[in-house]
Amino acid sequence: MRSTVEGTLERSLNCGALPLHMACGKGAKFTTKLLLRRGGNPYVKDRHGLTAFDYANRLEVNRRPLIARILRK
């Protein structure tokens, strides 16, 4: 696991999602960017086999492309 000052980026929540998964699923642009800069990996899967991209795809149609672009950078 990668440790940061804020805690552990790869520590999952009770639902098995990582902080980056949650940020993408909520469409939180700033938080998504911050987590990626701190070493978050958009390709890591949660316990259900979903990646941050999968969480972003659950967003409303008009917000999906923005989070997807951030993840691809």
Residue, then its C-alpha position, 0 to 999 in steps of 0.5 A: m500500500r502507498s502511504t501519504v500524509e492524509g492516510t492510505l490511498e488504497r484503503s477500501l471503504n466498507c463497500g470495497a470502494l477506494p477513495l478514487h472510486m468514490a470521487c469518480g462516482k460522485g463526479a468530484k473533479f477536484t478530489t479526483k485530480l488530487l487523488l491521482r496526483r497523490g498516486g491513486n491508480p484508476y485501474v485498481k479494482d474494488r472487491h466487485g471488480l470495478t475500476a474508477f472508470d466504471y464508477a465514472n460511467r455511472l454518472e449522469v451523461n453530461r458529467r461522464p466525459l469530464i471525469a473520464r478525461i481526468l482519469r486518462k491524463 
